[in-house]
Amino acid sequence: MPFTEICIYQVKPQKAEEFEALMFEMKGFLEKQRGLLMLRLIKRGYRIDMEQIREGLPPLKITRIVKSVKYMLYWEFDTKESYGEAQKTLYDSYWKSMEKCLTVPHDKYLGEVMF
């Protein structure tokens, strides 16, 4: 059963370009991890409220940054063991550089794929 992590990064606004450059540098490195099935990085750029939902309207573009720029990293592995190895590799290489860009430590949501 595939194993997934969704990681939420809250990046200091003045560090957003540095963070994005680092993530694009990491992309090739992350894609080489044993057992990796899928990798996605998403930058939060929109919000939706009840009016948009009720009316079937598209989400609204975020026009200002309040405290942080938010990113979500989604990666999926064939097993928990492959995921664990990839985490160690990431920790030994890019972890400290990423952490310097954040306002708070990142959140990790882990679980097995249901569908």
Backbone bond lengths (Angstrom), bond angles and torsions (degrees), N, CA, C in turn:
res aa  C-N    CA-C-N  psi(-1)  N-CA   C-N-CA  omega(-1)  CA-C   N-CA-C  phi
1 M - - - 1.440 - - 1.526 109.14 -
2 P 1.348 118.82 126.61 1.472 121.07 -179.25 1.528 112.25 -59.21
3 F 1.321 115.39 149.16 1.460 123.44 -179.25 1.520 108.55 -118.93
4 T 1.328 116.24 134.88 1.462 121.41 -171.98 1.518 112.61 -127.20
5 E 1.330 114.91 148.01 1.458 122.32 169.46 1.515 107.97 -126.22
6 I 1.322 114.73 135.60 1.459 121.33 167.00 1.515 104.97 -115.87
7 C 1.306 116.21 121.77 1.454 121.68 -176.20 1.530 108.13 -115.09
8 I 1.328 116.70 129.94 1.459 122.16 -179.74 1.526 108.25 -106.16
9 Y 1.322 114.72 122.91 1.462 121.44 178.30 1.521 108.99 -111.20
10 Q 1.334 117.41 128.94 1.459 122.77 173.38 1.533 106.54 -108.33
11 V 1.315 114.99 105.86 1.456 121.84 -170.22 1.533 110.74 -99.22
12 K 1.332 115.49 138.06 1.466 120.66 174.73 1.528 107.94 -58.13
13 P 1.342 118.43 132.56 1.471 119.88 -177.84 1.529 113.67 -52.63
14 Q 1.316 117.31 -39.05 1.466 120.76 -178.61 1.535 112.25 -74.49
15 K 1.334 117.22 -9.04 1.469 121.84 -179.92 1.533 112.36 -108.47
16 A 1.333 118.31 3.85 1.466 121.52 -174.94 1.529 111.79 -60.59
17 E 1.326 118.16 -45.69 1.477 120.22 179.49 1.519 110.90 -62.76
18 E 1.316 117.16 -42.62 1.469 121.61 178.67 1.533 110.33 -62.39
19 F 1.332 116.63 -43.52 1.458 121.25 179.55 1.531 110.68 -62.53
20 E 1.320 117.30 -45.93 1.464 120.72 -179.71 1.527 111.08 -63.18
21 A 1.318 117.45 -42.02 1.465 120.74 177.83 1.526 110.53 -61.65
22 L 1.318 116.32 -42.34 1.463 121.22 178.52 1.526 110.73 -63.18
23 M 1.327 117.00 -44.06 1.466 120.40 -179.59 1.532 111.23 -64.24
24 F 1.330 117.81 -39.90 1.460 119.44 178.13 1.526 111.17 -68.68
25 E 1.329 116.85 -32.73 1.468 120.56 173.64 1.532 110.24 -65.69
26 M 1.325 116.32 -38.99 1.461 121.67 -178.67 1.524 112.79 -72.37
27 K 1.313 118.03 -23.35 1.468 122.30 -172.80 1.528 112.23 -50.96
28 G 1.321 117.78 -53.48 1.461 121.10 179.93 1.518 112.11 -60.79
29 F 1.320 116.03 -39.51 1.461 122.34 177.75 1.529 110.62 -62.95
30 L 1.326 116.93 -46.83 1.463 121.21 -178.62 1.520 111.64 -66.69
31 E 1.316 116.92 -37.39 1.462 120.51 -178.98 1.527 113.10 -65.66
32 K 1.317 117.12 -17.65 1.470 121.30 -179.72 1.531 112.87 -88.87
33 Q 1.338 117.38 -0.96 1.461 120.04 -177.53 1.523 110.64 -68.71
34 R 1.315 115.53 136.11 1.464 121.59 -178.93 1.525 110.21 -59.11
35 G 1.322 116.03 131.00 1.455 121.64 175.25 1.521 115.61 83.57
36 L 1.337 117.66 1.37 1.465 119.60 -179.65 1.523 110.12 -68.03
37 L 1.328 116.20 127.91 1.461 121.83 179.23 1.524 112.18 -104.20
38 M 1.338 117.57 -35.13 1.453 121.10 -178.09 1.521 109.71 -153.63
39 L 1.335 115.34 145.53 1.457 121.85 178.96 1.520 108.33 -142.17
40 R 1.331 117.00 127.31 1.459 122.23 178.11 1.520 109.33 -141.31
41 L 1.342 116.69 138.95 1.458 122.68 170.97 1.518 106.76 -119.18
42 I 1.329 116.05 128.36 1.456 122.11 -177.19 1.521 108.13 -122.56
43 K 1.339 116.11 134.65 1.450 121.19 173.76 1.525 107.23 -104.23
44 R 1.306 116.28 125.51 1.468 119.21 179.76 1.523 108.47 -67.30
45 G 1.333 115.32 122.52 1.455 119.79 -179.02 1.513 113.20 -134.05
46 Y 1.337 116.93 -1.44 1.459 121.06 -176.38 1.522 110.38 -139.86
47 R 1.319 114.79 160.81 1.462 121.81 173.28 1.520 107.15 -138.63
48 I 1.319 116.31 160.37 1.457 120.41 178.28 1.517 108.43 -137.40
49 D 1.325 116.36 137.96 1.464 119.74 176.61 1.526 109.23 -117.90
50 M 1.305 115.85 179.06 1.465 120.27 -174.69 1.523 112.70 -61.84
51 E 1.321 118.12 -33.03 1.471 119.86 178.84 1.534 110.34 -62.47
52 Q 1.320 116.71 -46.05 1.459 120.04 177.83 1.532 110.69 -60.76
53 I 1.315 116.36 -42.19 1.462 120.73 -178.44 1.530 110.43 -65.56
54 R 1.344 117.07 -50.73 1.469 120.73 -178.17 1.522 112.41 -61.27
55 E 1.327 116.35 -37.22 1.465 120.93 -175.94 1.531 112.65 -90.97
56 G 1.321 116.90 -5.41 1.463 119.61 -178.61 1.514 112.61 70.56
57 L 1.329 116.48 28.85 1.462 122.22 -178.23 1.525 110.51 -87.51
58 P 1.317 116.71 158.08 1.472 118.61 177.02 1.528 110.74 -69.97
59 P 1.328 116.86 160.29 1.469 119.81 177.79 1.520 111.07 -65.32
60 L 1.327 115.11 161.66 1.462 122.34 -178.80 1.526 109.88 -93.22
61 K 1.310 116.27 137.51 1.471 121.50 177.39 1.526 108.75 -70.37
62 I 1.318 116.32 135.83 1.462 121.37 175.70 1.526 107.16 -75.58
63 T 1.345 116.34 127.27 1.461 120.22 -174.48 1.523 114.09 -108.05
64 R 1.334 116.92 -10.69 1.473 118.29 177.94 1.523 109.81 -145.48
65 I 1.306 114.21 152.24 1.466 121.24 179.07 1.519 106.98 -101.51
66 V 1.330 116.89 127.15 1.455 120.28 -178.28 1.534 110.06 -91.29
67 K 1.323 117.69 -63.82 1.466 120.68 -177.14 1.522 112.86 -119.22
68 S 1.331 116.18 -33.00 1.457 118.96 -175.50 1.521 110.27 -157.82
69 V 1.324 114.75 161.48 1.454 122.16 171.13 1.520 105.33 -97.47
70 K 1.331 116.68 128.67 1.469 119.74 -174.74 1.527 111.20 -102.93
71 Y 1.321 113.70 137.68 1.465 122.46 177.65 1.523 107.86 -129.69
72 M 1.322 115.85 148.84 1.458 121.99 175.22 1.527 107.80 -124.16
73 L 1.313 115.69 125.71 1.460 121.12 173.86 1.516 107.17 -104.22
74 Y 1.330 115.79 124.81 1.465 121.49 178.29 1.513 106.32 -116.57
75 W 1.326 116.04 122.22 1.462 118.57 172.14 1.507 110.31 -139.67
76 E 1.324 113.63 143.68 1.455 122.14 -173.73 1.527 109.36 -126.25
77 F 1.338 115.26 136.75 1.463 121.70 -177.63 1.518 110.92 -123.23
78 D 1.310 115.23 161.42 1.468 119.98 178.50 1.524 111.69 -68.98
79 T 1.342 118.22 -32.04 1.470 121.91 -178.80 1.525 110.87 -146.00
80 K 1.324 115.84 164.83 1.471 121.26 174.55 1.519 110.41 -64.62
81 E 1.317 116.91 -33.42 1.465 121.06 -179.27 1.529 111.10 -65.29
82 S 1.331 116.75 -44.02 1.470 120.28 177.07 1.524 110.42 -62.28
83 Y 1.330 115.97 -40.82 1.465 120.86 177.25 1.530 110.53 -59.78
84 G 1.334 116.64 -46.71 1.460 120.68 -179.99 1.522 112.77 -59.56
85 E 1.330 116.56 -41.87 1.471 120.53 177.87 1.527 110.60 -63.48
86 A 1.335 116.87 -41.04 1.464 120.72 -179.58 1.524 110.87 -65.52
87 Q 1.330 117.16 -37.75 1.465 120.51 178.11 1.518 110.82 -62.59
88 K 1.324 117.20 -42.94 1.466 120.45 178.46 1.518 110.69 -62.55
89 T 1.321 116.45 -44.17 1.462 120.62 179.32 1.529 110.74 -61.36
90 L 1.325 116.43 -42.82 1.465 120.97 178.05 1.521 110.33 -64.79
91 Y 1.316 117.13 -43.50 1.465 121.32 179.62 1.529 111.12 -60.68
92 D 1.314 117.05 -39.15 1.463 121.60 -178.26 1.524 113.39 -76.49
93 S 1.327 118.26 -9.30 1.462 119.59 -174.48 1.539 113.50 -121.61
94 Y 1.311 118.96 -68.34 1.460 122.31 -170.08 1.527 115.08 -102.96
95 W 1.315 118.20 -8.72 1.461 122.31 -170.51 1.527 113.19 -53.22
96 K 1.331 117.20 -51.90 1.466 120.84 -175.76 1.523 111.86 -63.86
97 S 1.318 117.59 -38.09 1.462 120.87 178.41 1.523 110.98 -64.77
98 M 1.323 116.87 -39.32 1.467 120.85 177.91 1.522 110.67 -65.86
99 E 1.310 116.68 -46.99 1.469 121.88 -176.61 1.531 111.97 -58.86
100 K 1.323 117.93 -32.76 1.468 121.20 -179.68 1.521 112.59 -65.63
101 C 1.322 117.07 -19.10 1.469 121.75 -178.74 1.529 112.86 -89.95
102 L 1.323 118.11 -9.91 1.459 121.39 -169.76 1.524 113.67 -94.92
103 T 1.338 115.15 150.55 1.463 120.79 174.45 1.523 111.07 -81.21
104 V 1.327 116.75 -32.81 1.475 123.89 178.16 1.523 107.25 -141.47
105 P 1.330 118.25 159.55 1.474 118.95 175.54 1.532 110.50 -57.06
106 H 1.320 115.36 145.71 1.464 119.49 -177.20 1.531 111.54 -70.75
107 D 1.337 114.60 154.62 1.465 121.85 176.96 1.504 108.91 -98.44
108 K 1.330 116.54 139.91 1.462 122.36 176.79 1.517 108.45 -119.07
109 Y 1.323 115.31 131.84 1.463 122.71 174.17 1.513 106.58 -118.79
110 L 1.323 116.23 119.26 1.463 121.93 -173.26 1.521 111.33 -119.95
111 G 1.323 115.85 145.72 1.451 118.68 175.52 1.505 112.61 178.46
112 E 1.321 114.55 171.85 1.462 121.42 177.76 1.521 108.90 -88.91
113 V 1.308 116.52 144.11 1.452 122.46 -179.40 1.523 109.33 -67.29
114 M 1.327 116.21 131.21 1.469 120.38 179.40 1.532 111.39 -95.25
115 F 1.318 117.26 -40.01 1.487 120.99 174.64 1.498 109.54 -157.94
